Amino acid sequence: MGTTATLPDTGFIRQAQLVGNKGKDIAGVIPFSPATLWRKVGSGEFPAPVKLSVGVTAWKVEDVRAWIAKHSSN
């Protein structure tokens, strides 16, 4: 059984924290692979990330929490 990631109250979360790492048995906070995450971002089904700097992309925790709340009630 993997370790479940938790979301901080505020700030940003990187892709590895969102989707986890199967090789290291770390569960993410959403049940997607990286490819599915980016497909959902591209189609507008998941919040768009923010480019923090060159090579650093992250999601606003508040946006991720809102998405989870919206989809957990369905």
CHARMM-style PDB file with segment names, atoms N, HN, CA, C and O in Angstrom:
ATOM      1  N   MET     1       0.847  -1.181   0.000  1.00  0.00      PROA
ATOM      2  CA  MET     1       0.000   0.000   0.000  1.00  0.00      PROA
ATOM      3  C   MET     1       0.886   1.235   0.000  1.00  0.00      PROA
ATOM      4  O   MET     1       1.860   1.302   0.749  1.00  0.00      PROA
ATOM      5  N   GLY     2       0.556   2.211  -0.833  1.00  0.00      PROA
ATOM      6  HN  GLY     2      -0.236   2.157  -1.442  1.00  0.00      PROA
ATOM      7  CA  GLY     2       1.382   3.397  -0.979  1.00  0.00      PROA
ATOM      8  C   GLY     2       1.088   4.459   0.050  1.00  0.00      PROA
ATOM      9  O   GLY     2       0.081   4.420   0.756  1.00  0.00      PROA
ATOM     10  N   THR     3       1.983   5.395   0.110  1.00  0.00      PROA
ATOM     11  HN  THR     3       2.801   5.427  -0.464  1.00  0.00      PROA
ATOM     12  CA  THR     3       1.815   6.559   0.960  1.00  0.00      PROA
ATOM     13  C   THR     3       0.925   7.551   0.233  1.00  0.00      PROA
ATOM     14  O   THR     3       1.175   7.860  -0.932  1.00  0.00      PROA
ATOM     15  N   THR     4      -0.093   8.048   0.886  1.00  0.00      PROA
ATOM     16  HN  THR     4      -0.296   7.797   1.832  1.00  0.00      PROA
ATOM     17  CA  THR     4      -1.004   8.996   0.258  1.00  0.00      PROA
ATOM     18  C   THR     4      -0.495  10.409   0.445  1.00  0.00      PROA
ATOM     19  O   THR     4      -0.148  10.814   1.555  1.00  0.00      PROA
ATOM     20  N   ALA     5      -0.451  11.154  -0.640  1.00  0.00      PROA
ATOM     21  HN  ALA     5      -0.733  10.825  -1.542  1.00  0.00      PROA
ATOM     22  CA  ALA     5      -0.030  12.550  -0.579  1.00  0.00      PROA
ATOM     23  C   ALA     5      -1.147  13.393   0.023  1.00  0.00      PROA
ATOM     24  O   ALA     5      -2.328  13.090  -0.145  1.00  0.00      PROA
ATOM     25  N   THR     6      -0.769  14.432   0.711  1.00  0.00      PROA
ATOM     26  HN  THR     6       0.191  14.679   0.848  1.00  0.00      PROA
ATOM     27  CA  THR     6      -1.750  15.373   1.234  1.00  0.00      PROA
ATOM     28  C   THR     6      -1.462  16.741   0.649  1.00  0.00      PROA
ATOM     29  O   THR     6      -0.329  17.055   0.284  1.00  0.00      PROA
ATOM     30  N   LEU     7      -2.503  17.544   0.566  1.00  0.00      PROA
ATOM     31  HN  LEU     7      -3.424  17.289   0.863  1.00  0.00      PROA
ATOM     32  CA  LEU     7      -2.356  18.886   0.015  1.00  0.00      PROA
ATOM     33  C   LEU     7      -2.059  19.882   1.116  1.00  0.00      PROA
ATOM     34  O   LEU     7      -2.659  19.813   2.189  1.00  0.00      PROA
ATOM     35  N   PRO     8      -1.151  20.802   0.875  1.00  0.00      PROA
ATOM     36  CA  PRO     8      -0.955  21.893   1.837  1.00  0.00      PROA
ATOM     37  C   PRO     8      -2.187  22.797   1.818  1.00  0.00      PROA
ATOM     38  O   PRO     8      -3.019  22.685   0.918  1.00  0.00      PROA
ATOM     39  N   ASP     9      -2.309  23.672   2.781  1.00  0.00      PROA
ATOM     40  HN  ASP     9      -1.633  23.763   3.513  1.00  0.00      PROA
ATOM     41  CA  ASP     9      -3.464  24.573   2.837  1.00  0.00      PROA
ATOM     42  C   ASP     9      -3.438  25.592   1.707  1.00  0.00      PROA
ATOM     43  O   ASP     9      -4.476  25.888   1.115  1.00  0.00      PROA
ATOM     44  N   THR    10      -2.275  26.123   1.408  1.00  0.00      PROA
ATOM     45  HN  THR    10      -1.431  25.882   1.888  1.00  0.00      PROA
ATOM     46  CA  THR    10      -2.130  27.110   0.338  1.00  0.00      PROA
ATOM     47  C   THR    10      -0.817  26.868  -0.384  1.00  0.00      PROA
ATOM     48  O   THR    10      -0.005  26.044   0.037  1.00  0.00      PROA
ATOM     49  N   GLY    11      -0.619  27.581  -1.458  1.00  0.00      PROA
ATOM     50  HN  GLY    11      -1.278  28.251  -1.800  1.00  0.00      PROA
ATOM     51  CA  GLY    11       0.643  27.483  -2.181  1.00  0.00      PROA
ATOM     52  C   GLY    11       0.493  26.758  -3.498  1.00  0.00      PROA
ATOM     53  O   GLY    11      -0.543  26.835  -4.157  1.00  0.00      PROA
ATOM     54  N   PHE    12       1.546  26.052  -3.869  1.00  0.00      PROA
ATOM     55  HN  PHE    12       2.388  25.989  -3.333  1.00  0.00      PROA
ATOM     56  CA  PHE    12       1.595  25.373  -5.154  1.00  0.00      PROA
ATOM     57  C   PHE    12       1.939  23.905  -4.957  1.00  0.00      PROA
ATOM     58  O   PHE    12       2.559  23.526  -3.964  1.00  0.00      PROA
ATOM     59  N   ILE    13       1.523  23.078  -5.927  1.00  0.00      PROA
ATOM     60  HN  ILE    13       1.019  23.385  -6.733  1.00  0.00      PROA
ATOM     61  CA  ILE    13       1.807  21.648  -5.888  1.00  0.00      PROA
ATOM     62  C   ILE    13       2.330  21.239  -7.261  1.00  0.00      PROA
ATOM     63  O   ILE    13       1.777  21.632  -8.288  1.00  0.00      PROA
ATOM     64  N   ARG    14       3.385  20.460  -7.271  1.00  0.00      PROA
ATOM     65  HN  ARG    14       3.834  20.140  -6.437  1.00  0.00      PROA
ATOM     66  CA  ARG    14       4.015  20.032  -8.522  1.00  0.00      PROA
ATOM     67  C   ARG    14       3.356  18.753  -9.029  1.00  0.00      PROA
ATOM     68  O   ARG    14       2.605  18.100  -8.305  1.00  0.00      PROA
ATOM     69  N   GLN    15       3.646  18.408 -10.276  1.00  0.00      PROA
ATOM     70  HN  GLN    15       4.257  18.939 -10.863  1.00  0.00      PROA
ATOM     71  CA  GLN    15       3.053  17.229 -10.906  1.00  0.00      PROA
ATOM     72  C   GLN    15       3.301  15.957 -10.102  1.00  0.00      PROA
ATOM     73  O   GLN    15       2.381  15.162  -9.912  1.00  0.00      PROA
ATOM     74  N   ALA    16       4.517  15.753  -9.632  1.00  0.00      PROA
ATOM     75  HN  ALA    16       5.264  16.398  -9.786  1.00  0.00      PROA
ATOM     76  CA  ALA    16       4.841  14.530  -8.886  1.00  0.00      PROA
ATOM     77  C   ALA    16       3.988  14.387  -7.633  1.00  0.00      PROA
ATOM     78  O   ALA    16       3.650  13.271  -7.239  1.00  0.00      PROA
ATOM     79  N   GLN    17       3.638  15.501  -7.005  1.00  0.00      PROA
ATOM     80  HN  GLN    17       3.912  16.408  -7.326  1.00  0.00      PROA
ATOM     81  CA  GLN    17       2.779  15.455  -5.828  1.00  0.00      PROA
ATOM     82  C   GLN    17       1.333  15.161  -6.224  1.00  0.00      PROA
ATOM     83  O   GLN    17       0.600  14.518  -5.473  1.00  0.00      PROA
ATOM     84  N   LEU    18       0.928  15.624  -7.386  1.00  0.00      PROA
ATOM     85  HN  LEU    18       1.524  16.147  -7.996  1.00  0.00      PROA
ATOM     86  CA  LEU    18      -0.440  15.390  -7.846  1.00  0.00      PROA
ATOM     87  C   LEU    18      -0.679  13.938  -8.227  1.00  0.00      PROA
ATOM     88  O   LEU    18      -1.662  13.335  -7.798  1.00  0.00      PROA
ATOM     89  N   VAL    19       0.215  13.376  -9.031  1.00  0.00      PROA
ATOM     90  HN  VAL    19       1.014  13.866  -9.380  1.00  0.00      PROA
ATOM     91  CA  VAL    19      -0.022  12.041  -9.578  1.00  0.00      PROA
ATOM     92  C   VAL    19       0.760  10.940  -8.872  1.00  0.00      PROA
ATOM     93  O   VAL    19       0.515   9.761  -9.127  1.00  0.00      PROA
ATOM     94  N   GLY    20       1.684  11.287  -8.001  1.00  0.00      PROA
ATOM     95  HN  GLY    20       1.884  12.245  -7.794  1.00  0.00      PROA
ATOM     96  CA  GLY    20       2.448  10.289  -7.262  1.00  0.00      PROA
ATOM     97  C   GLY    20       3.551   9.660  -8.098  1.00  0.00      PROA
ATOM     98  O   GLY    20       3.906  10.158  -9.167  1.00  0.00      PROA
ATOM     99  N   ASN    21       4.085   8.553  -7.588  1.00  0.00      PROA
ATOM    100  HN  ASN    21       3.797   8.149  -6.720  1.00  0.00      PROA
ATOM    101  CA  ASN    21       5.182   7.847  -8.241  1.00  0.00      PROA
ATOM    102  C   ASN    21       5.023   6.360  -7.957  1.00  0.00      PROA
ATOM    103  O   ASN    21       5.324   5.900  -6.856  1.00  0.00      PROA
ATOM    104  N   LYS    22       4.552   5.608  -8.946  1.00  0.00      PROA
ATOM    105  HN  LYS    22       4.307   5.982  -9.841  1.00  0.00      PROA
ATOM    106  CA  LYS    22       4.320   4.171  -8.752  1.00  0.00      PROA
ATOM    107  C   LYS    22       5.609   3.426  -8.422  1.00  0.00      PROA
ATOM    108  O   LYS    22       5.593   2.488  -7.624  1.00  0.00      PROA
ATOM    109  N   GLY    23       6.719   3.832  -9.025  1.00  0.00      PROA
ATOM    110  HN  GLY    23       6.732   4.594  -9.673  1.00  0.00      PROA
ATOM    111  CA  GLY    23       7.998   3.170  -8.781  1.00  0.00      PROA
ATOM    112  C   GLY    23       8.452   3.271  -7.335  1.00  0.00      PROA
ATOM    113  O   GLY    23       9.113   2.369  -6.821  1.00  0.00      PROA
ATOM    114  N   LYS    24       8.097   4.364  -6.685  1.00  0.00      PROA
ATOM    115  HN  LYS    24       7.559   5.096  -7.103  1.00  0.00      PROA
ATOM    116  CA  LYS    24       8.453   4.563  -5.282  1.00  0.00      PROA
ATOM    117  C   LYS    24       7.282   4.275  -4.353  1.00  0.00      PROA
ATOM    118  O   LYS    24       7.362   4.531  -3.151  1.00  0.00      PROA
ATOM    119  N   ASP    25       6.185   3.738  -4.911  1.00  0.00      PROA
ATOM    120  HN  ASP    25       6.120   3.531  -5.887  1.00  0.00      PROA
ATOM    121  CA  ASP    25       4.990   3.389  -4.144  1.00  0.00      PROA
ATOM    122  C   ASP    25       4.428   4.601  -3.391  1.00  0.00      PROA
ATOM    123  O   ASP    25       4.053   4.508  -2.223  1.00  0.00      PROA
ATOM    124  N   ILE    26       4.381   5.736  -4.091  1.00  0.00      PROA
ATOM    125  HN  ILE    26       4.686   5.812  -5.040  1.00  0.00      PROA
ATOM    126  CA  ILE    26       3.828   6.961  -3.514  1.00  0.00      PROA
ATOM    127  C   ILE    26       2.573   7.322  -4.292  1.00  0.00      PROA
ATOM    128  O   ILE    26       2.623   7.560  -5.499  1.00  0.00      PROA
ATOM    129  N   ALA    27       1.458   7.361  -3.596  1.00  0.00      PROA
ATOM    130  HN  ALA    27       1.417   7.168  -2.615  1.00  0.00      PROA
ATOM    131  CA  ALA    27       0.190   7.703  -4.237  1.00  0.00      PROA
ATOM    132  C   ALA    27       0.062   9.210  -4.374  1.00  0.00      PROA
ATOM    133  O   ALA    27       0.543   9.962  -3.527  1.00  0.00      PROA
ATOM    134  N   GLY    28      -0.580   9.640  -5.430  1.00  0.00      PROA
ATOM    135  HN  GLY    28      -0.971   9.029  -6.118  1.00  0.00      PROA
ATOM    136  CA  GLY    28      -0.847  11.058  -5.620  1.00  0.00      PROA
ATOM    137  C   GLY    28      -2.190  11.435  -5.021  1.00  0.00      PROA
ATOM    138  O   GLY    28      -2.891  10.597  -4.455  1.00  0.00      PROA
ATOM    139  N   VAL    29      -2.533  12.698  -5.155  1.00  0.00      PROA
ATOM    140  HN  VAL    29      -1.963  13.378  -5.616  1.00  0.00      PROA
ATOM    141  CA  VAL    29      -3.819  13.156  -4.621  1.00  0.00      PROA
ATOM    142  C   VAL    29      -4.929  13.029  -5.652  1.00  0.00      PROA
ATOM    143  O   VAL    29      -6.106  13.139  -5.310  1.00  0.00      PROA
ATOM    144  N   ILE    30      -4.568  12.797  -6.914  1.00  0.00      PROA
ATOM    145  HN  ILE    30      -3.612  12.707  -7.192  1.00  0.00      PROA
ATOM    146  CA  ILE    30      -5.560  12.543  -7.952  1.00  0.00      PROA
ATOM    147  C   ILE    30      -5.217  11.219  -8.631  1.00  0.00      PROA
ATOM    148  O   ILE    30      -4.043  10.861  -8.728  1.00  0.00      PROA
ATOM    149  N   PRO    31      -6.220  10.494  -9.097  1.00  0.00      PROA
ATOM    150  CA  PRO    31      -5.974   9.155  -9.654  1.00  0.00      PROA
ATOM    151  C   PRO    31      -5.645   9.169 -11.143  1.00  0.00      PROA
ATOM    152  O   PRO    31      -6.266   8.442 -11.918  1.00  0.00      PROA
ATOM    153  N   PHE    32      -4.687   9.980 -11.546  1.00  0.00      PROA
ATOM    154  HN  PHE    32      -4.183  10.570 -10.916  1.00  0.00      PROA
ATOM    155  CA  PHE    32      -4.317  10.088 -12.955  1.00  0.00      PROA
ATOM    156  C   PHE    32      -2.851   9.747 -13.144  1.00  0.00      PROA
ATOM    157  O   PHE    32      -2.035   9.883 -12.233  1.00  0.00      PROA
ATOM    158  N   SER    33      -2.544   9.303 -14.344  1.00  0.00      PROA
ATOM    159  HN  SER    33      -3.207   9.193 -15.084  1.00  0.00      PROA
ATOM    160  CA  SER    33      -1.145   9.226 -14.766  1.00  0.00      PROA
ATOM    161  C   SER    33      -0.732  10.621 -15.227  1.00  0.00      PROA
ATOM    162  O   SER    33      -1.593  11.471 -15.451  1.00  0.00      PROA
ATOM    163  N   PRO    34       0.566  10.871 -15.372  1.00  0.00      PROA
ATOM    164  CA  PRO    34       0.986  12.174 -15.898  1.00  0.00      PROA
ATOM    165  C   PRO    34       0.368  12.487 -17.266  1.00  0.00      PROA
ATOM    166  O   PRO    34      -0.027  13.624 -17.523  1.00  0.00      PROA
ATOM    167  N   ALA    35       0.285  11.484 -18.138  1.00  0.00      PROA
ATOM    168  HN  ALA    35       0.606  10.560 -17.929  1.00  0.00      PROA
ATOM    169  CA  ALA    35      -0.292  11.715 -19.469  1.00  0.00      PROA
ATOM    170  C   ALA    35      -1.762  12.117 -19.376  1.00  0.00      PROA
ATOM    171  O   ALA    35      -2.206  13.021 -20.084  1.00  0.00      PROA
ATOM    172  N   THR    36      -2.508  11.451 -18.511  1.00  0.00      PROA
ATOM    173  HN  THR    36      -2.147  10.716 -17.936  1.00  0.00      PROA
ATOM    174  CA  THR    36      -3.922  11.790 -18.338  1.00  0.00      PROA
ATOM    175  C   THR    36      -4.078  13.174 -17.736  1.00  0.00      PROA
ATOM    176  O   THR    36      -4.971  13.924 -18.129  1.00  0.00      PROA
ATOM    177  N   LEU    37      -3.223  13.521 -16.791  1.00  0.00      PROA
ATOM    178  HN  LEU    37      -2.497  12.912 -16.471  1.00  0.00      PROA
ATOM    179  CA  LEU    37      -3.258  14.862 -16.204  1.00  0.00      PROA
ATOM    180  C   LEU    37      -3.128  15.911 -17.299  1.00  0.00      PROA
ATOM    181  O   LEU    37      -3.928  16.844 -17.361  1.00  0.00      PROA
ATOM    182  N   TRP    38      -2.131  15.767 -18.159  1.00  0.00      PROA
ATOM    183  HN  TRP    38      -1.481  15.009 -18.109  1.00  0.00      PROA
ATOM    184  CA  TRP    38      -1.903  16.765 -19.206  1.00  0.00      PROA
ATOM    185  C   TRP    38      -3.007  16.761 -20.258  1.00  0.00      PROA
ATOM    186  O   TRP    38      -3.324  17.811 -20.817  1.00  0.00      PROA
ATOM    187  N   ARG    39      -3.598  15.596 -20.539  1.00  0.00      PROA
ATOM    188  HN  ARG    39      -3.340  14.743 -20.086  1.00  0.00      PROA
ATOM    189  CA  ARG    39      -4.755  15.561 -21.452  1.00  0.00      PROA
ATOM    190  C   ARG    39      -5.911  16.349 -20.863  1.00  0.00      PROA
ATOM    191  O   ARG    39      -6.571  17.113 -21.567  1.00  0.00      PROA
ATOM    192  N   LYS    40      -6.156  16.163 -19.565  1.00  0.00      PROA
ATOM    193  HN  LYS    40      -5.619  15.543 -18.993  1.00  0.00      PROA
ATOM    194  CA  LYS    40      -7.249  16.877 -18.906  1.00  0.00      PROA
ATOM    195  C   LYS    40      -6.968  18.380 -18.816  1.00  0.00      PROA
ATOM    196  O   LYS    40      -7.889  19.188 -18.933  1.00  0.00      PROA
ATOM    197  N   VAL    41      -5.727  18.753 -18.613  1.00  0.00      PROA
ATOM    198  HN  VAL    41      -4.978  18.097 -18.518  1.00  0.00      PROA
ATOM    199  CA  VAL    41      -5.364  20.177 -18.620  1.00  0.00      PROA
ATOM    200  C   VAL    41      -5.623  20.754 -20.015  1.00  0.00      PROA
ATOM    201  O   VAL    41      -6.211  21.827 -20.149  1.00  0.00      PROA
ATOM    202  N   GLY    42      -5.185  20.043 -21.041  1.00  0.00      PROA
ATOM    203  HN  GLY    42      -4.708  19.171 -20.932  1.00  0.00      PROA
ATOM    204  CA  GLY    42      -5.342  20.510 -22.416  1.00  0.00      PROA
ATOM    205  C   GLY    42      -6.788  20.653 -22.848  1.00  0.00      PROA
ATOM    206  O   GLY    42      -7.123  21.533 -23.641  1.00  0.00      PROA
ATOM    207  N   SER    43      -7.648  19.782 -22.325  1.00  0.00      PROA
ATOM    208  HN  SER    43      -7.376  19.067 -21.681  1.00  0.00      PROA
ATOM    209  CA  SER    43      -9.065  19.833 -22.696  1.00  0.00      PROA
ATOM    210  C   SER    43      -9.868  20.761 -21.795  1.00  0.00      PROA
ATOM    211  O   SER    43     -11.058  20.975 -22.025  1.00  0.00      PROA
ATOM    212  N   GLY    44      -9.219  21.313 -20.768  1.00  0.00      PROA
ATOM    213  HN  GLY    44      -8.252  21.139 -20.582  1.00  0.00      PROA
ATOM    214  CA  GLY    44      -9.920  22.203 -19.846  1.00  0.00      PROA
ATOM    215  C   GLY    44     -10.654  21.482 -18.727  1.00  0.00      PROA
ATOM    216  O   GLY    44     -11.372  22.114 -17.951  1.00  0.00      PROA
ATOM    217  N   GLU    45     -10.484  20.162 -18.632  1.00  0.00      PROA
ATOM    218  HN  GLU    45      -9.900  19.649 -19.262  1.00  0.00      PROA
ATOM    219  CA  GLU    45     -11.148  19.383 -17.581  1.00  0.00      PROA
ATOM    220  C   GLU    45     -10.456  19.502 -16.226  1.00  0.00      PROA
ATOM    221  O   GLU    45     -11.057  19.194 -15.197  1.00  0.00      PROA
ATOM    222  N   PHE    46      -9.211  19.943 -16.216  1.00  0.00      PROA
ATOM    223  HN  PHE    46      -8.723  20.194 -17.053  1.00  0.00      PROA
ATOM    224  CA  PHE    46      -8.440  20.105 -14.984  1.00  0.00      PROA
ATOM    225  C   PHE    46      -7.806  21.489 -15.029  1.00  0.00      PROA
ATOM    226  O   PHE    46      -7.461  21.964 -16.110  1.00  0.00      PROA
ATOM    227  N   PRO    47      -7.644  22.147 -13.884  1.00  0.00      PROA
ATOM    228  CA  PRO    47      -7.077  23.503 -13.877  1.00  0.00      PROA
ATOM    229  C   PRO    47      -5.708  23.573 -14.558  1.00  0.00      PROA
ATOM    230  O   PRO    47      -4.910  22.639 -14.491  1.00  0.00      PROA
ATOM    231  N   ALA    48      -5.470  24.682 -15.199  1.00  0.00      PROA
ATOM    232  HN  ALA    48      -6.119  25.441 -15.254  1.00  0.00      PROA
ATOM    233  CA  ALA    48      -4.179  24.907 -15.856  1.00  0.00      PROA
ATOM    234  C   ALA    48      -3.110  25.210 -14.807  1.00  0.00      PROA
ATOM    235  O   ALA    48      -3.394  25.845 -13.791  1.00  0.00      PROA
ATOM    236  N   PRO    49      -1.898  24.760 -15.054  1.00  0.00      PROA
ATOM    237  CA  PRO    49      -0.807  25.062 -14.126  1.00  0.00      PROA
ATOM    238  C   PRO    49      -0.289  26.481 -14.317  1.00  0.00      PROA
ATOM    239  O   PRO    49      -0.665  27.185 -15.255  1.00  0.00      PROA
ATOM    240  N   VAL    50       0.579  26.876 -13.405  1.00  0.00      PROA
ATOM    241  HN  VAL    50       0.884  26.305 -12.643  1.00  0.00      PROA
ATOM    242  CA  VAL    50       1.238  28.175 -13.441  1.00  0.00      PROA
ATOM    243  C   VAL    50       2.719  27.924 -13.689  1.00  0.00      PROA
ATOM    244  O   VAL    50       3.311  27.043 -13.065  1.00  0.00      PROA
ATOM    245  N   LYS    51       3.311  28.677 -14.575  1.00  0.00      PROA
ATOM    246  HN  LYS    51       2.830  29.393 -15.081  1.00  0.00      PROA
ATOM    247  CA  LYS    51       4.752  28.568 -14.840  1.00  0.00      PROA
ATOM    248  C   LYS    51       5.468  29.459 -13.826  1.00  0.00      PROA
ATOM    249  O   LYS    51       5.404  30.684 -13.925  1.00  0.00      PROA
ATOM    250  N   LEU    52       6.150  28.849 -12.852  1.00  0.00      PROA
ATOM    251  HN  LEU    52       6.202  27.854 -12.772  1.00  0.00      PROA
ATOM    252  CA  LEU    52       6.829  29.612 -11.805  1.00  0.00      PROA
ATOM    253  C   LEU    52       8.197  30.113 -12.252  1.00  0.00      PROA
ATOM    254  O   LEU    52       8.622  31.201 -11.863  1.00  0.00      PROA
ATOM    255  N   SER    53       8.880  29.324 -13.064  1.00  0.00      PROA
ATOM    256  HN  SER    53       8.535  28.441 -13.380  1.00  0.00      PROA
ATOM    257  CA  SER    53      10.169  29.720 -13.633  1.00  0.00      PROA
ATOM    258  C   SER    53      10.496  28.725 -14.742  1.00  0.00      PROA
ATOM    259  O   SER    53       9.704  27.825 -15.020  1.00  0.00      PROA
ATOM    260  N   VAL    54      11.645  28.881 -15.370  1.00  0.00      PROA
ATOM    261  HN  VAL    54      12.288  29.612 -15.144  1.00  0.00      PROA
ATOM    262  CA  VAL    54      12.046  27.952 -16.419  1.00  0.00      PROA
ATOM    263  C   VAL    54      12.129  26.543 -15.827  1.00  0.00      PROA
ATOM    264  O   VAL    54      12.875  26.307 -14.877  1.00  0.00      PROA
ATOM    265  N   GLY    55      11.378  25.631 -16.381  1.00  0.00      PROA
ATOM    266  HN  GLY    55      10.772  25.822 -17.153  1.00  0.00      PROA
ATOM    267  CA  GLY    55      11.410  24.252 -15.913  1.00  0.00      PROA
ATOM    268  C   GLY    55      10.610  23.973 -14.658  1.00  0.00      PROA
ATOM    269  O   GLY    55      10.638  22.850 -14.154  1.00  0.00      PROA
ATOM    270  N   VAL    56       9.895  24.966 -14.133  1.00  0.00      PROA
ATOM    271  HN  VAL    56       9.872  25.878 -14.542  1.00  0.00      PROA
ATOM    272  CA  VAL    56       9.106  24.762 -12.913  1.00  0.00      PROA
ATOM    273  C   VAL    56       7.651  25.139 -13.184  1.00  0.00      PROA
ATOM    274  O   VAL    56       7.307  26.311 -13.333  1.00  0.00      PROA
ATOM    275  N   THR    57       6.814  24.110 -13.243  1.00  0.00      PROA
ATOM    276  HN  THR    57       7.094  23.157 -13.123  1.00  0.00      PROA
ATOM    277  CA  THR    57       5.385  24.281 -13.454  1.00  0.00      PROA
ATOM    278  C   THR    57       4.673  23.693 -12.250  1.00  0.00      PROA
ATOM    279  O   THR    57       5.043  22.624 -11.766  1.00  0.00      PROA
ATOM    280  N   ALA    58       3.658  24.384 -11.767  1.00  0.00      PROA
ATOM    281  HN  ALA    58       3.357  25.252 -12.160  1.00  0.00      PROA
ATOM    282  CA  ALA    58       2.935  23.909 -10.586  1.00  0.00      PROA
ATOM    283  C   ALA    58       1.475  24.350 -10.676  1.00  0.00      PROA
ATOM    284  O   ALA    58       1.114  25.203 -11.486  1.00  0.00      PROA
ATOM    285  N   TRP    59       0.658  23.754  -9.836  1.00  0.00      PROA
ATOM    286  HN  TRP    59       0.951  23.061  -9.178  1.00  0.00      PROA
ATOM    287  CA  TRP    59      -0.757  24.100  -9.771  1.00  0.00      PROA
ATOM    288  C   TRP    59      -1.039  24.806  -8.461  1.00  0.00      PROA
ATOM    289  O   TRP    59      -0.438  24.488  -7.435  1.00  0.00      PROA
ATOM    290  N   LYS    60      -1.952  25.762  -8.493  1.00  0.00      PROA
ATOM    291  HN  LYS    60      -2.440  26.020  -9.326  1.00  0.00      PROA
ATOM    292  CA  LYS    60      -2.386  26.414  -7.262  1.00  0.00      PROA
ATOM    293  C   LYS    60      -3.178  25.394  -6.451  1.00  0.00      PROA
ATOM    294  O   LYS    60      -4.106  24.769  -6.964  1.00  0.00      PROA
ATOM    295  N   VAL    61      -2.812  25.231  -5.200  1.00  0.00      PROA
ATOM    296  HN  VAL    61      -2.058  25.738  -4.783  1.00  0.00      PROA
ATOM    297  CA  VAL    61      -3.487  24.260  -4.343  1.00  0.00      PROA
ATOM    298  C   VAL    61      -4.978  24.569  -4.267  1.00  0.00      PROA
ATOM    299  O   VAL    61      -5.804  23.656  -4.254  1.00  0.00      PROA
ATOM    300  N   GLU    62      -5.318  25.836  -4.217  1.00  0.00      PROA
ATOM    301  HN  GLU    62      -4.647  26.578  -4.227  1.00  0.00      PROA
ATOM    302  CA  GLU    62      -6.723  26.221  -4.130  1.00  0.00      PROA
ATOM    303  C   GLU    62      -7.504  25.724  -5.345  1.00  0.00      PROA
ATOM    304  O   GLU    62      -8.645  25.285  -5.203  1.00  0.00      PROA
ATOM    305  N   ASP    63      -6.905  25.786  -6.539  1.00  0.00      PROA
ATOM    306  HN  ASP    63      -5.978  26.142  -6.655  1.00  0.00      PROA
ATOM    307  CA  ASP    63      -7.561  25.292  -7.757  1.00  0.00      PROA
ATOM    308  C   ASP    63      -7.737  23.780  -7.708  1.00  0.00      PROA
ATOM    309  O   ASP    63      -8.781  23.259  -8.101  1.00  0.00      PROA
ATOM    310  N   VAL    64      -6.721  23.080  -7.229  1.00  0.00      PROA
ATOM    311  HN  VAL    64      -5.873  23.503  -6.910  1.00  0.00      PROA
ATOM    312  CA  VAL    64      -6.790  21.621  -7.133  1.00  0.00      PROA
ATOM    313  C   VAL    64      -7.847  21.218  -6.109  1.00  0.00      PROA
ATOM    314  O   VAL    64      -8.636  20.307  -6.361  1.00  0.00      PROA
ATOM    315  N   ARG    65      -7.870  21.884  -4.962  1.00  0.00      PROA
ATOM    316  HN  ARG    65      -7.230  22.624  -4.757  1.00  0.00      PROA
ATOM    317  CA  ARG    65      -8.888  21.585  -3.944  1.00  0.00      PROA
ATOM    318  C   ARG    65     -10.296  21.807  -4.491  1.00  0.00      PROA
ATOM    319  O   ARG    65     -11.188  20.994  -4.249  1.00  0.00      PROA
ATOM    320  N   ALA    66     -10.502  22.897  -5.222  1.00  0.00      PROA
ATOM    321  HN  ALA    66      -9.777  23.558  -5.419  1.00  0.00      PROA
ATOM    322  CA  ALA    66     -11.820  23.186  -5.802  1.00  0.00      PROA
ATOM    323  C   ALA    66     -12.211  22.104  -6.806  1.00  0.00      PROA
ATOM    324  O   ALA    66     -13.365  21.679  -6.838  1.00  0.00      PROA
ATOM    325  N   TRP    67     -11.259  21.656  -7.626  1.00  0.00      PROA
ATOM    326  HN  TRP    67     -10.321  22.001  -7.600  1.00  0.00      PROA
ATOM    327  CA  TRP    67     -11.539  20.601  -8.598  1.00  0.00      PROA
ATOM    328  C   TRP    67     -11.911  19.301  -7.878  1.00  0.00      PROA
ATOM    329  O   TRP    67     -12.865  18.627  -8.266  1.00  0.00      PROA
ATOM    330  N   ILE    68     -11.166  18.954  -6.841  1.00  0.00      PROA
ATOM    331  HN  ILE    68     -10.390  19.502  -6.526  1.00  0.00      PROA
ATOM    332  CA  ILE    68     -11.456  17.731  -6.083  1.00  0.00      PROA
ATOM    333  C   ILE    68     -12.837  17.822  -5.442  1.00  0.00      PROA
ATOM    334  O   ILE    68     -13.607  16.864  -5.500  1.00  0.00      PROA
ATOM    335  N   ALA    69     -13.156  18.952  -4.839  1.00  0.00      PROA
ATOM    336  HN  ALA    69     -12.530  19.730  -4.792  1.00  0.00      PROA
ATOM    337  CA  ALA    69     -14.467  19.126  -4.195  1.00  0.00      PROA
ATOM    338  C   ALA    69     -15.595  18.991  -5.213  1.00  0.00      PROA
ATOM    339  O   ALA    69     -16.610  18.352  -4.937  1.00  0.00      PROA
ATOM    340  N   LYS    70     -15.422  19.582  -6.371  1.00  0.00      PROA
ATOM    341  HN  LYS    70     -14.597  20.101  -6.595  1.00  0.00      PROA
ATOM    342  CA  LYS    70     -16.448  19.521  -7.419  1.00  0.00      PROA
ATOM    343  C   LYS    70     -16.651  18.091  -7.902  1.00  0.00      PROA
ATOM    344  O   LYS    70     -17.786  17.669  -8.125  1.00  0.00      PROA
ATOM    345  N   HSD    71     -15.568  17.343  -8.066  1.00  0.00      PROA
ATOM    346  HN  HSD    71     -14.646  17.686  -7.884  1.00  0.00      PROA
ATOM    347  CA  HSD    71     -15.666  15.999  -8.622  1.00  0.00      PROA
ATOM    348  C   HSD    71     -15.911  14.912  -7.579  1.00  0.00      PROA
ATOM    349  O   HSD    71     -16.301  13.802  -7.938  1.00  0.00      PROA
ATOM    350  N   SER    72     -15.696  15.199  -6.322  1.00  0.00      PROA
ATOM    351  HN  SER    72     -15.379  16.102  -6.031  1.00  0.00      PROA
ATOM    352  CA  SER    72     -15.976  14.187  -5.299  1.00  0.00      PROA
ATOM    353  C   SER    72     -17.457  14.147  -4.963  1.00  0.00      PROA
ATOM    354  O   SER    72     -17.931  13.170  -4.383  1.00  0.00      PROA
ATOM    355  N   SER    73     -18.198  15.197  -5.320  1.00  0.00      PROA
ATOM    356  HN  SER    73     -17.813  15.991  -5.791  1.00  0.00      PROA
ATOM    357  CA  SER    73     -19.637  15.206  -5.050  1.00  0.00      PROA
ATOM    358  C   SER    73     -20.414  14.529  -6.167  1.00  0.00      PROA
ATOM    359  O   SER    73     -21.620  14.316  -6.037  1.00  0.00      PROA
ATOM    360  N   ASN    74     -19.740  14.185  -7.272  1.00  0.00      PROA
ATOM    361  HN  ASN    74     -18.761  14.358  -7.378  1.00  0.00      PROA
ATOM    362  CA  ASN    74     -20.418  13.531  -8.406  1.00  0.00      PROA
ATOM    363  C   ASN    74     -20.395  12.043  -8.265  1.00  0.00      PROA
ATOM    364  OT1 ASN    74     -20.917  11.333  -9.124  1.00  0.00      PROA
TER     365      ASN     74
END
